[in-house]
Amino acid sequence: MSKLATIPDAIESDKGFDSNHFGITLGGEFLTSDTGSNRRYKFLVKSTSELESDLKQRLDTTLANVCTQASLNKAIYYLHKLVVVNSAYLDAFLSNENPVKQYIAIAVAKDLGSQGKISPEIKTKMLGKLKAVVLKTNSDGSKQNALVAMAKVIDANPKLATEQIKDFLIQQVNQNKTINSLSIRVAALKTLRSYQIATEGQDEVLEAQLVRAGIQTLAISNHIRHAEKERVTQGRQVEQLSQSEVFPL
């Protein structure tokens, strides 16, 4: 069963909102099938500006009614497609202090950064925006997600692993040195590991530092888990430990 549709209509019909399922072809037609069904759609894209306008309208409508994980996934899907058309939307959303917009932008950056859909220049700019999120946001979750997104970009684009990125990540490891910020420290260490792999382990000093920091972080994490199991008898100790510092790199 065939149906003539614009890209946004076809996107709306895909209940899974799989960002890898529907491609975007400008100025032409192509056929695809719904995941898990026999329905087929014929996409007709008239212009980039029309596509951008339609996607932006749907994204704005979705963001105005975000209340579930499903609606968040839908917003991520629309922004993902919108950024392929115009990368400026990703910059705007990453710079936005609204936590929902920042969340979906980081999710899109993590996905697109590991793919070949956007240029190295845009990915470099994306890394800069993700760094800015880490530095400016007050949300530990956003910091952690932004660092994970940076790792994804570096994993797929080794040439973007610069000394500046390394210095920034070491700074994050050393600044997040209390138990309360352990998750951010771990994310920064993982991203440093991505840097080290991308540069083929050329920095032997950093390699030794990563090994030492990894052992320290694992020991602290194990201590916390053990203390949590004995919350009644060690509750006071856990509270004191949360304010203590771990070793810097």
C-alpha positions in Angstrom: 0.0 0.0 0.0 1.6 3.3 -1.1 1.0 6.8 0.1 2.3 10.1 -1.2 3.5 12.1 1.8 5.8 14.9 2.9 8.7 14.0 5.1 7.1 15.3 8.3 3.9 13.4 7.7 5.8 10.2 7.2 7.9 10.9 10.3 4.7 11.3 12.3 3.4 8.0 11.1 6.5 6.1 12.4 5.6 5.4 16.0 9.1 4.3 16.8 10.7 7.6 15.8 13.9 5.8 14.9 16.3 8.5 13.8 18.2 6.1 11.6 15.1 4.8 9.8 14.1 7.7 7.7 16.7 9.4 5.6 16.4 12.9 4.0 16.7 13.3 0.3 16.2 16.8 -1.0 14.7 17.6 -4.4 13.6 14.0 -5.2 11.6 11.0 -4.2 12.4 7.7 -2.5 10.6 4.8 -1.0 10.9 3.3 2.5 8.9 1.0 4.8 7.6 1.4 8.3 9.5 -0.6 10.8 7.6 -3.8 11.6 4.8 -3.3 9.0 4.1 -3.7 5.3 3.2 0.0 4.8 5.3 1.9 2.3 5.6 5.6 1.9 6.7 7.7 -1.1 8.5 10.8 0.1 8.4 14.0 -1.9 10.6 16.8 -0.7 10.0 20.1 -2.5 12.6 22.4 -0.9 15.0 22.6 2.0 13.3 25.7 3.4 9.9 23.9 3.4 11.3 20.9 5.1 13.0 23.1 7.8 9.8 25.0 8.4 7.8 21.8 8.8 10.2 20.2 11.1 10.7 23.3 13.3 6.9 23.6 13.7 6.6 20.0 14.7 9.6 20.3 17.1 8.1 23.5 18.7 4.7 21.7 19.2 6.4 18.7 20.7 8.5 20.8 23.1 5.4 22.7 24.3 3.9 19.4 25.5 6.9 17.4 26.7 5.8 15.3 29.7 7.0 11.7 29.0 10.1 9.9 27.8 8.2 9.2 24.6 7.6 12.9 23.9 11.3 13.6 24.7 12.3 10.9 22.2 10.0 12.5 19.7 11.7 15.9 20.3 15.1 14.4 19.9 14.0 12.8 16.6 12.7 16.1 15.1 15.8 18.1 16.3 18.0 15.3 14.8 16.4 15.8 11.4 16.4 19.5 11.7 20.1 19.7 12.4 20.9 17.7 9.3 19.1 20.5 7.4 20.5 23.4 9.4 23.3 22.8 12.0 22.6 26.2 13.6 19.8 24.6 15.5 22.2 22.4 17.4 24.3 25.4 18.5 21.2 27.2 19.6 19.8 24.3 21.7 23.2 23.5 23.3 23.6 27.1 24.3 20.0 27.3 25.7 19.7 27.2 29.5 16.4 25.3 29.3 17.3 21.8 30.6 14.9 20.0 28.3 16.4 21.7 25.2 19.9 21.1 26.5 19.1 17.4 27.1 17.7 16.7 23.6 20.6 18.7 22.0 23.2 16.6 23.8 21.4 13.5 22.7 21.5 14.6 19.1 25.1 15.7 19.4 26.1 12.3 20.7 24.4 10.6 17.7 25.4 12.9 14.9 28.9 13.4 16.2 29.6 9.7 15.6 28.2 9.7 12.1 29.3 11.1 8.8 26.2 13.3 8.2 27.9 16.5 9.2 31.3 18.1 8.4 34.4 18.0 10.6 34.1 21.8 10.9 30.7 21.5 12.5 31.8 18.6 14.7 34.7 20.8 16.0 32.2 23.5 16.8 30.0 20.9 18.4 32.8 19.9 20.7 33.2 23.6 21.7 29.5 23.9 22.5 29.6 20.7 24.6 32.6 22.0 26.5 30.6 25.2 27.2 27.7 23.1 28.5 30.1 21.3 31.0 31.4 24.7 32.2 28.2 26.6 32.5 25.4 24.2 33.5 24.6 23.6 37.1 23.2 20.1 36.3 25.5 17.2 37.1 23.5 15.1 34.7 24.0 17.6 31.8 27.7 17.7 32.6 28.0 14.0 32.5 25.9 13.6 29.3 27.9 16.3 27.6 31.2 14.6 28.5 29.9 11.3 27.2 28.8 13.1 23.9 32.3 14.5 23.6 33.7 10.9 23.9 31.4 9.7 21.1 32.6 12.5 18.8 36.2 11.9 19.6 35.8 8.1 19.1 34.5 8.6 15.6 36.7 11.6 14.7 40.3 11.0 16.1 41.6 14.1 14.4 39.5 16.2 16.7 41.5 15.0 19.8 43.6 18.1 20.4 45.8 19.1 23.3 43.2 21.7 24.2 40.6 19.0 24.6 43.0 16.9 26.7 43.8 19.9 29.0 40.1 20.6 29.4 39.3 17.0 30.4 42.2 16.9 32.9 40.8 20.1 34.4 37.4 18.4 34.8 38.9 15.4 36.5 40.8 17.5 38.9 37.9 19.9 39.6 35.4 17.2 40.3 37.3 15.6 43.2 34.7 15.0 45.8 32.6 11.9 46.1 29.5 13.9 45.3 30.9 14.7 41.8 32.3 11.2 41.2 30.0 10.6 38.2 31.3 13.7 36.4 34.9 12.6 37.2 34.2 9.1 35.8 32.7 10.6 32.6 35.8 12.9 32.2 38.1 9.9 32.7 36.3 7.9 30.1 36.5 10.8 27.6 40.2 11.1 28.3 40.5 7.4 27.5 38.8 8.2 24.2 41.4 10.9 23.6 44.2 8.5 24.4 42.9 5.9 22.0 42.4 8.6 19.3 46.0 9.7 19.7 47.2 6.1 19.7 48.6 6.3 23.3 51.3 8.7 22.4 51.1 10.5 25.7 52.8 8.0 28.1 52.5 10.3 31.1 48.7 10.6 30.6 48.5 6.8 30.2 50.1 6.3 33.7 47.8 9.0 35.1 44.7 7.4 33.7 45.6 4.0 35.2 46.2 5.5 38.6 43.1 7.6 38.5 41.0 4.6 37.4 42.2 2.5 40.3 41.5 5.3 42.7 38.0 5.9 41.4 37.2 2.2 41.4 38.3 1.9 45.0 36.2 4.9 46.1 33.2 3.6 44.2 33.6 0.2 45.9 33.8 1.8 49.3 30.6 3.8 48.7 28.7 0.6 47.6 30.0 -1.2 50.7 29.0 1.7 53.0 25.5 1.9 51.4 24.9 -1.8 52.3 25.6 -0.9 55.9 23.8 2.4 55.9 22.5 2.0 59.5 26.0 1.5 61.0 28.0 3.5 58.6 25.6 6.3 57.6 27.6 8.9 59.4 30.8 7.8 57.7 29.2 8.0 54.2 28.1 11.5 54.9 31.6 12.5 55.9 33.1 10.7 52.9 30.9 12.6 50.5 32.8 15.8 51.4 36.3 14.3 51.1 38.5 14.7 48.1 40.0 12.1 45.8 43.4 12.3 44.2 43.9 14.7 41.2 45.6 13.5 38.0 
